[in-house]
């Protein structure tokens, strides 16, 4: 029986953690760990051959950092989803990771179920992060009174910053998925951005949410 399997790469310098993640992910029929690496340089070198859908990326690595690695990988494979996995719960690092192009962010104290849930969210178009980190992201913004966005667009942008998918935004704001998509299109146009990561970065720099 042929079916699509999500291709995953793991970049983690702790070999026990790396191998543990690979074992768990390979036990799920819809996931396939195509390769694992202990540094970003090796992962980038093999990126096109591996052609992953998702990369699970440590932040603190020997040589190139996970944030720098994320930025470099997104230049080569713009559509790849990168989930940052780290011990840190620092909002500056969260912002750096998201602005570098990360699709989500989980902490190393997350259990295996939370890890699998996070990957499932990304597959469905979401942007997972722990509740604590999501609160830190939103709390650290101070709104700009001269925002070009409407109140509803600002609410949608707040949901994007929390990592919600189109469906999640629609459910949270009691609107249709198509309306949510329309608002996001308008937000991108007004902010002159092309992605959720860029919208979050713009929201941070211009204090829009």
C-alpha positions in Angstrom: 0.0 0.0 0.0 1.5 3.3 -1.1 1.0 6.4 1.0 2.8 9.6 1.7 5.3 9.6 4.6 6.6 12.8 6.1 10.4 13.0 5.6 12.1 14.2 8.8 15.7 15.1 9.5 17.1 15.5 13.0 19.9 17.9 13.9 20.9 17.2 17.5 24.4 16.9 19.1 23.3 14.8 22.0 23.5 11.3 20.4 21.2 9.7 22.9 18.5 12.3 22.4 19.0 12.2 18.6 18.7 8.4 18.4 15.8 8.4 20.8 13.9 10.9 18.7 14.6 8.9 15.5 13.4 5.7 17.2 10.1 7.3 18.3 9.4 9.0 15.0 10.2 5.9 12.9 7.7 4.0 15.0 5.0 6.1 13.5 3.9 4.8 10.0 3.3 8.3 8.6 6.8 9.5 9.5 10.2 8.6 8.1 13.5 9.8 9.6 15.6 10.2 6.4 18.8 11.2 8.3 20.2 12.5 11.6 23.1 14.9 12.1 25.1 16.3 15.1 25.7 19.7 13.4 24.1 22.1 11.0 27.0 22.0 8.5 26.6 18.3 7.7 22.8 18.7 7.5 23.1 21.6 5.1 25.6 19.7 2.9 23.1 16.9 2.4 20.0 19.0 2.4 19.1 18.6 -1.2 19.7 14.9 -1.3 17.7 14.4 1.9 14.9 16.7 0.8 13.1 16.7 4.2 9.6 18.0 4.8 10.4 18.7 8.4 13.7 19.3 10.3 13.9 18.9 14.1 16.6 21.4 15.0 18.6 21.9 18.3 19.5 25.5 19.1 22.8 25.0 20.8 25.1 23.1 18.4 28.8 22.8 17.9 29.9 25.2 15.1 26.9 26.9 13.4 24.0 27.6 15.8 20.5 26.2 15.2 19.2 29.8 14.5 21.9 30.4 11.9 21.4 26.9 10.5 17.6 27.6 10.3 18.2 30.8 8.3 20.7 29.0 5.9 18.4 26.0 5.4 15.4 28.2 4.6 17.5 29.9 1.8 18.1 26.5 0.2 14.7 24.9 0.9 12.2 27.7 1.6 9.3 25.3 2.0 10.9 23.0 4.6 9.3 23.3 8.1 11.8 23.6 11.0 10.9 22.9 14.6 13.3 24.2 17.1 13.9 21.9 20.0 15.9 23.4 22.9 16.3 23.7 26.7 16.0 27.5 26.4 12.7 29.4 27.2 14.1 32.9 26.4 11.9 35.1 24.4 14.8 36.7 22.4 15.8 33.2 21.3 12.2 32.4 20.4 12.0 35.6 18.3 15.4 34.9 16.6 14.3 31.3 15.8 10.9 32.4 14.4 12.4 35.3 12.5 15.0 33.0 11.0 12.1 31.0 9.6 11.3 28.3 12.2 7.8 27.0 11.9 7.5 26.1 15.6 9.4 25.8 18.9 9.2 23.2 21.6 11.3 22.7 24.8 13.4 19.7 25.6 11.2 19.0 28.7 8.3 18.2 26.3 7.4 14.5 26.4 7.3 12.3 23.3 3.5 12.8 22.9 4.1 16.6 22.8 6.8 16.1 20.2 4.6 14.0 18.0 1.7 16.4 18.4 4.0 19.3 17.4 5.1 17.5 14.2 1.4 16.7 13.5 0.5 20.4 13.9 3.2 21.4 11.5 2.1 18.8 8.9 -1.4 20.4 9.2 -0.1 23.9 8.7 0.2 25.0 12.4 3.2 26.5 14.2 3.6 24.7 17.6 5.1 26.2 20.7 4.6 25.6 24.3 1.9 27.6 26.1 4.5 29.4 28.1 6.5 30.4 25.0 3.3 31.5 23.2 2.4 33.7 26.2 5.9 35.2 26.2 5.8 36.0 22.5 2.4 37.8 22.8 3.2 39.5 26.2 6.5 40.9 24.9 4.7 42.9 22.2 3.5 46.5 23.0 1.0 47.7 20.5 1.7 50.5 18.0 -1.3 53.0 18.0 -0.5 53.8 14.4 -0.8 50.2 13.1 -2.0 49.9 9.5 -4.0 46.9 10.5 -7.7 46.8 11.5 -8.7 45.5 14.9 -9.7 42.1 13.3 -6.5 41.9 11.3 -4.6 42.6 14.6 -6.5 39.7 16.3 -5.6 37.4 13.4 -1.9 38.5 13.6 -2.0 37.7 17.3 -3.2 34.2 16.5 -0.5 33.8 13.9 2.1 34.7 16.6 0.6 32.0 18.9 1.2 29.5 16.1 -2.4 28.9 15.1 -3.2 27.4 11.7 -5.9 28.8 9.4 -8.4 26.4 11.0 -7.2 27.3 14.5 -7.6 31.0 13.8 -11.0 30.5 12.3 -12.2 28.5 15.4 -10.7 31.0 17.9 -12.2 34.1 16.2 -15.5 32.4 15.2 -14.9 33.1 11.5 -14.7 30.8 8.4 -11.3 29.4 7.3 -11.7 31.4 4.0 -12.2 34.6 6.0 -9.1 33.9 8.0 -7.1 33.3 4.8 -8.5 36.6 3.4 -7.4 38.5 6.6 -3.9 36.9 6.4 -3.6 37.9 2.7 -4.5 41.5 3.7 -2.0 41.5 6.6 0.8 40.2 4.3 -0.1 43.0 1.7 -0.3 45.8 4.3 3.0 44.7 6.0 4.7 43.9 2.7 5.6 40.3 3.8 5.3 36.9 2.3 5.2 34.4 5.2 4.1 33.9 8.8 7.7 34.2 10.0 8.1 37.6 8.2 4.8 38.8 9.6 5.9 37.9 13.2 9.2 39.6 12.6 7.4 42.8 11.3 5.0 42.6 14.2 8.0 42.6 16.6 9.9 45.4 14.9 6.8 47.7 14.5 5.1 46.6 17.7 1.8 45.8 15.9 0.5 43.3 18.4 
